[in-house]
Amino acid sequence: MEEDSGVTSHTEGLNGVSHECKETEELTNGHSNHRPVINGLTPGHSVKEHANGSSLLKSLPISALKQNGLLQSLATGGEQPKTEEESAEVEQAREEWEALESIQPVVSEESSPTPLISFNEALQHFQTTDLGEVLKNIQPTIRRTGLAAITHFLFGPPRLHRELLEERDLVFAIAQCSLDNSQAIHMRVLQTIYKRLTGSKQDCPRFGTHWENVGFQGTDPATDLRGTGFLGLMHTLYLVMDPETLPLARDIYKLSQHPTQNFPFCVMSINMTRIALHALREEALSKECNRRQQVVGVLNEFYVATFLHLYQLWKSQQKTISDSGFVLKEVELFAKKNPKQMLRRLDVFLRERRSGGAPRASPDPTAQQPSPCLGERGARSEGTRGKEMHFTGVCELTSDMEGEARLI
């Protein structure tokens, strides 16, 4: 009966009713039917009692505490998950570090700047690319009918030599090509233009407001090429990559950043390409192309000569963006009527620069005056009327020429 009452009394102790020393001793003396441990806890005791150190364990001697199943579970099994957790964290950190070391070379490779590209290398890309489908859509000359065709045949410029027709067609095919993000050559051309104008050594993002810094009208240069296609970028590339014309490019770019005389550099350059294409299509450059037996070289120089003429006029006459429409019209009319004179001016300008002398601000004495085509009325109203013209519109081909083909 004493044994039964002891067991009963001990059971009550486990239920928190009694905390007599005898029952505790029976617990610590290892009665198997009263020492079950489930997940490190003795049934009948709450977690709160063990956590707060109840009087049940306080009254035990150290030798008895060593045999207590609860403490043994806390001393052994309780610490094990922490060790495993720490080991897992260490292992994870080691794996992350090894992964970091393995991807570092890739990051370094991607961050290396794109090499600059020359005009000839970019041109060779188009010469070796199949442009058959594009060539079907070009219109390299103006379709004239009736009296206009007869007059042009009798009194117009000479026809381009047959052996130069393929080179001429290539020019107009390039003008039909749009900027392609998947073409590495296209991206190199874009990056080269940006680096040469800004002096940056690193690549810039394909899209962003930084393109406005070099004279595009938005975050995507492709949207400004609708009038000239990729040829607009090719001409700008020629301007900034030729050692003789690079100083001129930087002078024009500097003027484009002027507080009051500023203008979008690249958009203005694209307009010079548009004028050059008009001159080539109207056969105004055929005589010079026949003489030199080349088309691309003559067109490049005519583009630069036209940009030089605009730069000198814009700077000397204190033009602003509100004058852009009329200035561009004046430059276009003068350039197409005087292609030989334009090329000669460019040659003089570059020779003076090579010799170390300061080039004249305006090689033509009449360049300081408004174009005769405007007349006195045009000169008086040039400023106010210029404000009404939207600068973006001048990128598009005019429709006053019979049969004029519209480019991109």
C-alpha positions in Angstrom: 0.0 0.0 0.0 2.9 2.4 0.7 4.3 1.7 -2.7 0.9 2.4 -4.3 0.4 5.5 -2.3 3.9 6.6 -3.2 3.2 6.1 -6.8 -0.1 8.0 -6.4 1.6 10.8 -4.5 4.3 11.0 -7.2 1.7 11.2 -9.9 0.1 14.0 -8.1 3.5 15.6 -8.0 3.8 15.3 -11.7 0.5 17.0 -12.1 1.6 20.0 -10.1 -0.6 19.2 -7.0 2.1 18.2 -4.6 5.8 19.0 -4.5 6.9 16.8 -1.6 10.5 15.8 -1.5 9.7 12.1 -1.5 7.9 12.2 -4.7 10.7 14.1 -6.3 13.2 11.6 -5.0 11.2 8.8 -6.6 11.2 10.9 -9.9 15.0 11.3 -9.7 15.6 7.7 -8.6 14.6 6.6 -12.0 11.2 4.9 -11.8 10.7 4.0 -15.4 6.9 4.4 -15.4 7.3 8.0 -14.3 10.2 9.2 -16.5 8.9 9.3 -20.0 10.5 12.1 -22.0 8.7 13.4 -25.1 10.7 15.9 -27.2 12.8 16.7 -24.1 9.8 17.3 -21.7 8.3 15.2 -18.9 4.6 14.7 -19.4 2.4 16.6 -16.9 4.8 19.5 -16.6 4.3 22.6 -18.6 7.1 24.3 -20.6 6.6 27.4 -18.5 7.5 25.5 -15.3 10.7 24.1 -16.7 11.7 27.4 -18.2 11.2 29.3 -15.0 13.0 26.7 -12.9 10.3 25.3 -10.6 11.0 24.3 -7.0 10.8 20.7 -8.0 14.3 20.9 -9.6 15.7 23.5 -7.2 15.5 21.0 -4.3 17.5 18.3 -6.1 21.2 17.6 -5.4 23.7 18.0 -8.3 24.2 14.2 -8.5 20.5 13.7 -8.9 20.2 16.5 -11.5 22.8 14.7 -13.7 20.5 11.8 -14.0 17.4 13.8 -14.7 16.1 13.0 -18.2 14.8 16.5 -18.8 18.2 18.1 -18.2 20.0 15.4 -20.1 17.8 16.2 -23.1 18.5 19.9 -22.7 22.2 19.3 -22.3 22.5 17.0 -25.3 19.6 16.9 -27.7 18.6 20.5 -27.0 22.0 21.9 -28.3 22.1 19.6 -31.3 19.7 21.6 -33.5 21.6 24.7 -32.9 24.8 23.1 -34.0 23.2 21.7 -37.1 21.7 25.1 -37.9 25.1 26.8 -37.5 26.7 24.2 -39.7 24.1 24.8 -42.4 24.6 28.5 -42.3 28.4 28.1 -42.6 27.9 25.7 -45.5 25.6 28.1 -47.2 28.0 31.0 -46.7 30.8 28.9 -48.2 28.7 28.0 -51.2 27.7 31.6 -51.8 31.4 32.7 -51.6 32.5 30.0 -54.0 29.6 31.1 -56.4 30.7 34.7 -56.1 34.3 33.8 -57.0 33.1 31.9 -60.1 31.0 34.8 -61.5 33.5 37.5 -60.9 35.3 36.9 -64.2 32.0 37.2 -66.1 31.2 40.5 -64.6 34.7 41.8 -65.4 34.3 40.7 -69.0 30.9 42.3 -69.5 32.1 45.6 -68.0 35.0 45.9 -70.5 34.2 48.8 -72.9 33.1 48.1 -76.5 35.9 48.9 -78.9 35.6 51.8 -81.2 34.7 51.2 -84.8 36.0 53.0 -87.9 33.8 54.2 -90.8 35.4 51.7 -93.2 34.8 48.8 -90.8 31.1 49.7 -90.5 30.8 50.2 -94.3 32.4 46.8 -94.9 29.6 45.3 -92.8 27.0 46.6 -95.2 29.0 45.7 -98.2 29.1 42.0 -97.1 25.5 41.9 -95.9 22.7 40.7 -98.1 20.6 43.8 -98.8 18.7 42.3 -101.7 15.2 43.0 -100.2 16.2 46.5 -99.2 17.6 47.3 -102.7 14.2 46.6 -104.2 12.6 49.5 -102.3 15.2 52.2 -103.1 14.7 55.1 -105.5 18.2 56.6 -106.2 17.0 59.1 -108.8 14.0 61.4 -109.2 11.4 60.2 -111.7 10.7 63.0 -114.1 8.1 63.1 -116.8 7.1 65.4 -119.6 8.9 68.7 -120.0 10.8 68.3 -116.8 12.4 65.1 -118.0 13.4 66.7 -121.4 14.8 69.8 -119.6 16.8 67.7 -117.2 18.2 65.6 -120.0 19.3 68.6 -122.1 20.4 71.0 -119.4 20.7 69.0 -116.3 23.8 67.5 -114.6 25.5 64.5 -116.2 24.4 61.0 -115.4 26.4 58.9 -113.0 28.8 56.4 -114.7 27.5 52.9 -114.9 30.3 51.4 -112.9 29.3 53.7 -109.9 25.6 52.7 -109.8 26.2 49.8 -107.5 28.0 52.0 -105.0 25.3 54.6 -105.2 22.6 52.0 -104.6 24.4 50.8 -101.5 24.2 54.3 -100.1 20.5 54.4 -100.5 20.1 50.9 -99.2 21.9 51.9 -96.0 19.5 54.8 -95.7 16.7 52.2 -95.7 18.2 50.2 -92.9 17.0 50.9 -89.3 19.0 50.7 -86.1 19.1 47.0 -85.1 19.8 46.2 -81.4 20.7 42.6 -82.3 23.5 43.8 -84.6 26.8 44.2 -82.8 28.1 46.6 -85.5 25.2 48.9 -85.0 25.7 49.1 -81.3 29.4 49.8 -81.8 28.6 52.6 -84.1 26.3 54.1 -81.5 28.7 53.7 -78.7 31.6 55.2 -80.7 29.6 58.3 -81.5 28.8 58.8 -77.9 32.3 58.2 -76.6 34.0 60.5 -79.2 31.7 63.4 -78.5 31.7 63.1 -74.7 35.2 61.7 -74.1 33.7 58.9 -72.1 35.7 55.6 -71.9 32.8 53.4 -70.7 29.8 52.2 -72.6 26.5 53.9 -72.0 23.1 52.2 -71.8 21.2 51.6 -75.0 18.3 53.7 -73.7 18.3 56.7 -71.5 18.4 60.5 -71.2 22.1 60.5 -71.7 21.5 60.4 -75.5 19.9 63.8 -75.2 23.4 65.1 -74.1 24.8 64.4 -77.6 21.8 65.8 -79.4 19.2 63.2 -79.9 15.6 64.2 -79.1 14.7 61.4 -76.7 15.9 58.3 -74.9 16.1 56.2 -78.1 18.3 57.4 -81.0 16.5 55.1 -83.4 13.4 57.4 -83.3 15.5 60.2 -84.9 16.6 58.2 -87.9 13.3 58.0 -89.8 14.6 60.5 -92.5 18.0 58.9 -93.2 18.0 55.4 -91.7 21.4 54.1 -90.5 23.2 56.4 -93.0 22.6 59.2 -90.5 24.7 57.4 -87.9 27.3 56.4 -90.6 27.9 60.1 -91.5 28.2 61.1 -87.8 30.6 58.2 -87.3 32.7 59.5 -90.3 32.7 63.0 -88.8 34.0 61.9 -85.3 36.4 59.2 -86.5 38.3 60.9 -89.2 41.3 62.6 -87.6 40.9 65.7 -89.9 37.3 66.3 -89.2 37.2 65.3 -85.5 38.3 68.9 -84.4 35.5 70.3 -86.5 33.0 67.9 -84.9 34.0 69.0 -81.5 33.7 72.6 -82.4 30.2 72.1 -83.7 29.4 70.0 -80.6 30.6 72.8 -78.4 28.4 75.3 -80.2 25.5 73.0 -79.8 25.9 73.2 -76.0 25.9 77.0 -76.1 23.6 78.7 -73.5 21.6 80.6 -76.2 22.8 79.1 -79.6 22.3 75.5 -78.6 20.8 72.9 -80.9 20.5 69.1 -80.9 23.9 68.0 -82.4 23.0 64.6 -83.7 19.6 65.6 -85.1 21.3 68.5 -86.9 23.9 66.0 -88.3 21.0 63.8 -89.5 19.6 66.8 -91.3 23.0 67.3 -93.1 22.7 63.6 -94.2 19.3 64.3 -95.5 20.5 67.2 -97.6 23.4 65.1 -98.9 21.0 62.3 -99.9 18.8 64.9 -101.8 21.8 66.2 -103.6 22.9 62.7 -104.6 19.3 61.7 -105.7 19.0 64.9 -107.8 22.3 64.1 -109.4 23.9 67.3 -108.2 27.0 65.2 -107.1 27.2 63.0 -110.2 29.9 65.2 -111.9 32.2 65.1 -108.9 31.5 61.3 -108.4 32.4 60.6 -112.0 35.6 62.7 -111.7 36.8 60.8 -108.6 35.3 57.5 -109.6 33.6 57.0 -106.2 30.3 57.8 -104.5 30.7 57.2 -100.8 33.8 59.4 -100.5 32.2 62.3 -102.3 29.0 62.0 -100.3 30.9 61.9 -97.0 32.8 65.1 -97.9 29.7 66.8 -99.1 28.0 66.0 -95.8 30.9 67.5 -93.8 31.0 70.5 -96.1 27.3 71.1 -95.5 27.7 70.8 -91.8 30.6 73.2 -91.9 28.6 75.7 -93.8 25.7 75.5 -91.3 28.2 75.8 -88.4 29.8 79.0 -89.8 26.4 80.5 -90.6 24.9 79.6 -87.2 27.8 80.9 -85.2 28.5 84.1 -87.2 24.8 85.2 -87.4 24.0 84.2 -83.8 21.3 81.8 -84.9 19.1 80.1 -82.3 16.9 77.0 -82.4 13.9 79.2 -83.4 15.8 80.0 -86.7 16.5 76.3 -87.4 13.8 75.8 -90.0 14.9 78.6 -92.3 18.6 78.1 -91.7 18.3 74.5 -92.8 16.3 75.5 -95.9 18.9 78.1 -96.8 21.8 75.7 -96.3 20.1 73.0 -98.4 19.3 75.3 -101.4 22.9 76.7 -101.4 24.6 73.3 -101.0 22.6 71.6 -103.8 23.2 74.5 -106.2 26.9 74.9 -105.4 28.3 71.4 -104.6 31.7 72.1 -106.1 32.1 75.3 -104.1 31.0 73.6 -100.9 33.7 70.9 -101.4 36.3 73.5 -102.2 35.5 75.4 -99.0 35.9 72.3 -97.0 39.3 71.6 -98.5 40.5 75.1 -97.8 39.2 74.9 -94.2 41.0 71.6 -93.5 44.2 72.7 -95.2 44.3 75.9 -93.0 43.8 73.8 -90.0 46.6 71.4 -90.9 48.9 74.3 -91.4 48.2 75.6 -87.9 46.4 78.7 -89.1 43.0 79.7 -87.7 40.3 78.9 -90.3 38.2 81.8 -91.4 34.9 82.0 -89.7 33.1 82.3 -93.0 34.9 81.5 -96.3 32.1 83.1 -98.3 31.7 86.9 -97.9 28.0 86.6 -98.8 27.4 84.1 -96.0 26.9 86.8 -93.5 23.8 88.0 -95.5 20.4 86.2 -95.7 20.0 84.0 -98.7 18.8 85.8 -101.8 15.9 83.3 -102.1 14.4 84.8 -99.0 14.6 88.4 -100.1 14.1 91.5 -97.9 10.8 90.2 -96.6 12.2 86.9 -95.8 15.1 88.5 -93.9 12.7 90.6 -91.8 10.3 87.9 -90.9 12.9 85.1 -90.6 13.0 85.2 -86.8 9.3 85.2 -86.1 8.5 82.6 -88.8 11.2 80.3 -87.7 9.5 80.0 -84.3 6.5 78.6 -86.0 8.4 75.7 -87.6 8.9 72.6 -85.6 12.5 71.4 -85.7 11.6 67.8 -85.8 9.8 68.2 -89.1 12.9 69.1 -91.0 14.1 65.5 -90.6 11.5 64.4 -93.1 11.9 64.6 -96.8 10.2 67.4 -98.6 7.4 66.7 -101.1 8.1 69.6 -103.5 10.2 67.3 -105.8 8.3 65.3 -108.4 8.6 61.6 -107.7 10.7 62.1 -104.6 11.0 58.8 -102.7 10.3 59.0 -99.0 12.9 57.3 -96.9 12.5 55.9 -93.4 
